[in-house]
Amino acid sequence: EVHLVESGGGLVQAGESLRLSCAASGFTFDDYSIAWFRQAPGKEREGVSCIRGRDGSTYYADSAKGRFTISGDNAKNTVYLQIHSLKPEDTAVYYCAADGNHPACGYYGGRYYYLPFGSWGQGTQVTVSS
């Protein structure tokens, strides 16, 4: 059974950095893609970034380019999302998700895309104060 647990969220001030973690279990990391999503109050869920376990390729939504970095540690079955220069508009619940379809994410026509992800974590709250 796929199991994902996010951690690392919290209350931070604008301009600070944060690293979110997604600990994964129940599947072979190399065969999956892991993505980060976020959902702000009153807004739709937004895909932020994705990493393909097969080759470590990384992909970012336009809103995440420049300040977000996704990385993976296959030995620890953990994916990280580093966020720099946090802004109040980054306030959201951040979720990680996993899927074994390949490719589950990437760029198409220069834009970030992702297919429906089948397994989700419970989310971690990030609140950025101004």
Contacts in CASP RR format, 6 or more apart in sequence:
PFRMAT RR
TARGET T0000
AUTHOR 0000-0000-0000
METHOD contacts of the structure
MODEL  1
EVHLVESGGGLVQAGESLRLSCAASGFTFDDYSIAWFRQAPGKEREGVSC
IRGRDGSTYYADSAKGRFTISGDNAKNTVYLQIHSLKPEDTAVYYCAADG
NHPACGYYGGRYYYLPFGSWGQGTQVTVSS
1 26 0 8 1.000
2 24 0 8 1.000
2 25 0 8 1.000
2 26 0 8 1.000
2 27 0 8 1.000
2 98 0 8 1.000
2 118 0 8 1.000
2 119 0 8 1.000
3 24 0 8 1.000
3 25 0 8 1.000
3 26 0 8 1.000
3 119 0 8 1.000
4 22 0 8 1.000
4 23 0 8 1.000
4 24 0 8 1.000
4 96 0 8 1.000
4 97 0 8 1.000
4 98 0 8 1.000
4 119 0 8 1.000
4 120 0 8 1.000
4 121 0 8 1.000
5 22 0 8 1.000
5 23 0 8 1.000
5 121 0 8 1.000
5 122 0 8 1.000
6 20 0 8 1.000
6 21 0 8 1.000
6 22 0 8 1.000
6 94 0 8 1.000
6 95 0 8 1.000
6 96 0 8 1.000
6 121 0 8 1.000
6 122 0 8 1.000
6 123 0 8 1.000
6 124 0 8 1.000
7 20 0 8 1.000
7 21 0 8 1.000
7 23 0 8 1.000
7 124 0 8 1.000
8 18 0 8 1.000
8 19 0 8 1.000
8 20 0 8 1.000
8 21 0 8 1.000
8 124 0 8 1.000
9 18 0 8 1.000
9 20 0 8 1.000
9 94 0 8 1.000
9 124 0 8 1.000
9 125 0 8 1.000
9 126 0 8 1.000
10 18 0 8 1.000
10 124 0 8 1.000
10 125 0 8 1.000
10 126 0 8 1.000
10 127 0 8 1.000
11 127 0 8 1.000
11 129 0 8 1.000
12 18 0 8 1.000
12 86 0 8 1.000
12 126 0 8 1.000
12 127 0 8 1.000
12 128 0 8 1.000
12 129 0 8 1.000
13 86 0 8 1.000
13 128 0 8 1.000
13 129 0 8 1.000
13 130 0 8 1.000
14 86 0 8 1.000
14 87 0 8 1.000
14 88 0 8 1.000
14 128 0 8 1.000
14 129 0 8 1.000
14 130 0 8 1.000
15 84 0 8 1.000
15 85 0 8 1.000
15 86 0 8 1.000
15 87 0 8 1.000
16 86 0 8 1.000
16 128 0 8 1.000
17 82 0 8 1.000
17 83 0 8 1.000
17 84 0 8 1.000
17 85 0 8 1.000
17 86 0 8 1.000
18 82 0 8 1.000
18 83 0 8 1.000
18 86 0 8 1.000
18 126 0 8 1.000
19 80 0 8 1.000
19 81 0 8 1.000
19 82 0 8 1.000
19 83 0 8 1.000
20 36 0 8 1.000
20 80 0 8 1.000
20 81 0 8 1.000
20 82 0 8 1.000
20 83 0 8 1.000
20 94 0 8 1.000
20 96 0 8 1.000
20 124 0 8 1.000
20 126 0 8 1.000
21 78 0 8 1.000
21 79 0 8 1.000
21 80 0 8 1.000
22 34 0 8 1.000
22 36 0 8 1.000
22 78 0 8 1.000
22 79 0 8 1.000
22 80 0 8 1.000
22 81 0 8 1.000
22 96 0 8 1.000
22 121 0 8 1.000
23 76 0 8 1.000
23 77 0 8 1.000
23 78 0 8 1.000
24 32 0 8 1.000
24 34 0 8 1.000
24 77 0 8 1.000
24 78 0 8 1.000
24 79 0 8 1.000
24 96 0 8 1.000
24 98 0 8 1.000
25 77 0 8 1.000
27 98 0 8 1.000
27 100 0 8 1.000
29 53 0 8 1.000
29 74 0 8 1.000
29 77 0 8 1.000
30 53 0 8 1.000
30 54 0 8 1.000
30 74 0 8 1.000
31 53 0 8 1.000
31 54 0 8 1.000
31 100 0 8 1.000
31 102 0 8 1.000
32 53 0 8 1.000
32 98 0 8 1.000
32 99 0 8 1.000
32 100 0 8 1.000
32 104 0 8 1.000
33 50 0 8 1.000
33 51 0 8 1.000
33 52 0 8 1.000
33 53 0 8 1.000
33 54 0 8 1.000
33 98 0 8 1.000
33 99 0 8 1.000
33 100 0 8 1.000
33 101 0 8 1.000
33 102 0 8 1.000
33 103 0 8 1.000
33 104 0 8 1.000
33 105 0 8 1.000
33 117 0 8 1.000
34 50 0 8 1.000
34 51 0 8 1.000
34 53 0 8 1.000
34 72 0 8 1.000
34 79 0 8 1.000
34 96 0 8 1.000
34 97 0 8 1.000
34 98 0 8 1.000
35 47 0 8 1.000
35 48 0 8 1.000
35 49 0 8 1.000
35 50 0 8 1.000
35 51 0 8 1.000
35 96 0 8 1.000
35 97 0 8 1.000
35 98 0 8 1.000
35 99 0 8 1.000
35 104 0 8 1.000
35 105 0 8 1.000
35 114 0 8 1.000
35 117 0 8 1.000
36 47 0 8 1.000
36 48 0 8 1.000
36 49 0 8 1.000
36 50 0 8 1.000
36 68 0 8 1.000
36 70 0 8 1.000
36 79 0 8 1.000
36 81 0 8 1.000
36 94 0 8 1.000
36 95 0 8 1.000
36 96 0 8 1.000
36 97 0 8 1.000
37 45 0 8 1.000
37 46 0 8 1.000
37 47 0 8 1.000
37 48 0 8 1.000
37 94 0 8 1.000
37 95 0 8 1.000
37 96 0 8 1.000
37 97 0 8 1.000
38 45 0 8 1.000
38 46 0 8 1.000
38 47 0 8 1.000
38 48 0 8 1.000
38 90 0 8 1.000
38 92 0 8 1.000
38 93 0 8 1.000
38 94 0 8 1.000
38 95 0 8 1.000
38 126 0 8 1.000
39 45 0 8 1.000
39 46 0 8 1.000
39 92 0 8 1.000
39 93 0 8 1.000
39 95 0 8 1.000
40 46 0 8 1.000
40 89 0 8 1.000
40 91 0 8 1.000
40 92 0 8 1.000
41 91 0 8 1.000
41 92 0 8 1.000
43 92 0 8 1.000
45 95 0 8 1.000
46 61 0 8 1.000
46 63 0 8 1.000
46 92 0 8 1.000
47 61 0 8 1.000
47 112 0 8 1.000
47 114 0 8 1.000
48 60 0 8 1.000
48 61 0 8 1.000
48 63 0 8 1.000
48 64 0 8 1.000
48 68 0 8 1.000
48 81 0 8 1.000
48 94 0 8 1.000
49 58 0 8 1.000
49 59 0 8 1.000
49 60 0 8 1.000
49 61 0 8 1.000
49 64 0 8 1.000
49 68 0 8 1.000
49 70 0 8 1.000
49 81 0 8 1.000
49 112 0 8 1.000
50 58 0 8 1.000
50 59 0 8 1.000
50 70 0 8 1.000
50 104 0 8 1.000
50 105 0 8 1.000
50 106 0 8 1.000
50 112 0 8 1.000
50 114 0 8 1.000
51 57 0 8 1.000
51 58 0 8 1.000
51 59 0 8 1.000
51 70 0 8 1.000
51 71 0 8 1.000
51 72 0 8 1.000
51 79 0 8 1.000
52 58 0 8 1.000
52 102 0 8 1.000
52 103 0 8 1.000
52 104 0 8 1.000
52 105 0 8 1.000
52 106 0 8 1.000
53 72 0 8 1.000
53 74 0 8 1.000
54 102 0 8 1.000
56 72 0 8 1.000
57 106 0 8 1.000
58 70 0 8 1.000
58 71 0 8 1.000
59 105 0 8 1.000
59 106 0 8 1.000
59 107 0 8 1.000
59 112 0 8 1.000
60 66 0 8 1.000
60 68 0 8 1.000
60 70 0 8 1.000
60 112 0 8 1.000
61 112 0 8 1.000
62 111 0 8 1.000
62 112 0 8 1.000
66 84 0 8 1.000
67 83 0 8 1.000
67 84 0 8 1.000
67 85 0 8 1.000
68 81 0 8 1.000
68 82 0 8 1.000
68 83 0 8 1.000
68 84 0 8 1.000
69 80 0 8 1.000
69 81 0 8 1.000
69 82 0 8 1.000
69 84 0 8 1.000
70 79 0 8 1.000
70 80 0 8 1.000
70 81 0 8 1.000
70 82 0 8 1.000
71 79 0 8 1.000
71 80 0 8 1.000
71 82 0 8 1.000
72 78 0 8 1.000
72 79 0 8 1.000
72 80 0 8 1.000
73 79 0 8 1.000
73 80 0 8 1.000
79 96 0 8 1.000
81 94 0 8 1.000
81 96 0 8 1.000
83 90 0 8 1.000
83 126 0 8 1.000
86 126 0 8 1.000
86 128 0 8 1.000
87 128 0 8 1.000
88 128 0 8 1.000
88 129 0 8 1.000
88 130 0 8 1.000
89 128 0 8 1.000
90 126 0 8 1.000
90 128 0 8 1.000
91 126 0 8 1.000
91 127 0 8 1.000
91 128 0 8 1.000
92 125 0 8 1.000
92 126 0 8 1.000
93 123 0 8 1.000
93 124 0 8 1.000
93 125 0 8 1.000
93 126 0 8 1.000
94 123 0 8 1.000
94 124 0 8 1.000
94 125 0 8 1.000
94 126 0 8 1.000
95 120 0 8 1.000
95 121 0 8 1.000
95 122 0 8 1.000
95 123 0 8 1.000
95 124 0 8 1.000
96 120 0 8 1.000
96 121 0 8 1.000
96 123 0 8 1.000
97 117 0 8 1.000
97 118 0 8 1.000
97 119 0 8 1.000
97 120 0 8 1.000
97 121 0 8 1.000
98 117 0 8 1.000
98 118 0 8 1.000
98 119 0 8 1.000
99 115 0 8 1.000
99 116 0 8 1.000
99 117 0 8 1.000
99 118 0 8 1.000
99 119 0 8 1.000
101 115 0 8 1.000
103 115 0 8 1.000
104 114 0 8 1.000
104 115 0 8 1.000
104 117 0 8 1.000
105 112 0 8 1.000
105 113 0 8 1.000
105 114 0 8 1.000
105 115 0 8 1.000
106 112 0 8 1.000
106 113 0 8 1.000
106 114 0 8 1.000
107 113 0 8 1.000
END
